[in-house]
């Protein structure tokens, strides 16, 4: 068990167990500054640098360290064997294994937020539509009509309103709160 965070100097800080299943999750952290975000899941992690490029370390099970090259990435969401990234133009990118449709990205470039679970993903569109895809063994991609659309989403959702995307990951629930005030 370990934790990762980006400090105010743009460095990735890690604590806890140095290895998970034999993979260096704390001692393998990239050095230097210029990082703006970090995400972790099941023995691997991906960080976003200030230029929007991605850096990955840990276990490369199913190619989950084979992050896309280039810049312009603003957020990553990781599953057990796959990852998705949101680009600054609203497009989505997938890497890693395709487990029952995890690589079936919805079309378009009007996405504003993402989240992933063990073998499924969610994306929020600028018009408020919430889309889910991937493995559906516990109905995790069947969004009920009552919550399938985020209501009253302003054009610039990072202004004053918060949006919450949550995914079930094994036994715990993780939430990503997006709020422009922090």
N, C-alpha and C positions, 0 to 999 in steps of 0.2 A: 504494500500500500504506500502510495506516495502522492505528493501534491506538486503542482507547478503553477507559477504565476509570473507575470511580467512586472518588474518594478518601474518606478518613475524614470530611471535612467535608461530604460529599454532593454534591460538584461533579463534573461530567464532565470528564475530562482527555483530550485527544487529542494524538497525535503522528504523525509521518510525513507522507506526501504530503497537501497540503491539498485537492486535488481528485482525484476518481476519475471518469474519463470526463466531466469537466466539472461534476460535482456537488460542492458544498462539504461534505466529510465531517468536516474538522477545524474550519474557520472557521465552519461552520454549527451547531456544537454549542450547545445551549441554555445560557444562563448561569444563574447562581444556584446555590443548594444545595437540598437536599431530595430528591436522587435516590438511589435505592437499588440500581439495577441498569441495565446497558446491554447491548444485543445488536446485532451488526452483520452484514450480509451483502450483498455485491455492490452497493456504491454507496449504501446507505442504512443507517440505524440507528434503533432504538427504545429509549427509556429508560423506566424505571418510577420514578415519584415516590413519596415516602413515603406519600401518601394512596392509592396504588394506581392513579393515573391514568397514561396513556401519552402520551408525546411522541415524534414522529417527525421526521426530517429526511433530506435527500439526494434521490435520484432517486425520482420517483413513478411509475415504470414499473408498469403494470397496477394502479394504485391501492394500491401497497404502503405509502404514507404515510397512507392513510385508516384510521387505527387507530380502534378502537371508543372511544366516549366513556364516561364514568363512572369509577368507582373500584373498588377491590377486586381489581385484577390483581396477581398475585404473581410471574409469570414470563412471558416471551415467548420464542418460538423462531421464527426467520426462515428462509424459503426464498428462492429467486430472485425470485419474483413474488408470494409470499404470506407471511402471518404467522399464527401462532396464539398465543393467550394463555390462561394458566391463571388462573382466578379463585379467590379465597379460599374459595368454597363448593364447589370441586372441578369446576366447569363449564369447558368449553372454548369459545373464540370464535375465528372465522376472519375474515380480511380479505384483500383483494387478489384476484388472479386465481384462477379455478378451472381448474387444469391437470390434466385426467384424474382428477378426484375429490379435489383437495386441500381442497375445501370440504365434503366428506362426513364431517363430524365424527362420531365415535362417540357414541351417546347416553349420557346419564348425567351425574352430578355427583360421581363418586367417583374423580376423577383426582388424582394427587399429583405428577406430573412430566411434562414434555414435551420433545421435540427435533424439529428439522426438518432435512431435507436439501434439495437443489436443488428438487425438486417432489414431495416426500412428507413425511409427518410421523409421529411416534411419540408415544404417550401411555401412561403407566404408571398402572394403576388401584391403588386401595388394597388390593385382594385379591391383587396381584402379577401380574395379567395385563398383558401388553405388547401393545398394538394398533398396527398400522401401516396407513396409507391414503395414497392419492394415486397418482402416476404410478409404474408398476411395470415400466419398460423394462429394468431389470437385476435384477429380483426383489428390490428393496429393501423391498417391503412383504410379502414372503413370509417371515415369521418362522419359523425351524425350530422344531419342537416341543420340541427340547431346550432352547431358550432362550426360548420363548414365555411362560414364567412365571418371575418372580423368586422364588426359594425363600426361605422363612423370613423374610418381610417382616414386621417387627413392626407393631403398630397405629400407633405413632408412629415412622415410619421416620426422622425427623430426630434421633432419640435417639442411637444408637450405631452403627447399621449404615449402610454406604454403598451407594448405588445408582448404577450407571453406565449412561447412555444414550449411544450413539454413533451418528453418522450420517456417511455418506460424502458429502462436498461436493466434486464435481469430482475433484481429485487428492489432496486432503489429508483426513485424518480428524480430526474435532473431537469431543472428549468433554466431557460435562458431568458432573461428579462432585458428587453431592449428599451432604453429610455435615454433620450437625448440630454438629460440633465446631468449626467455624470461624466 
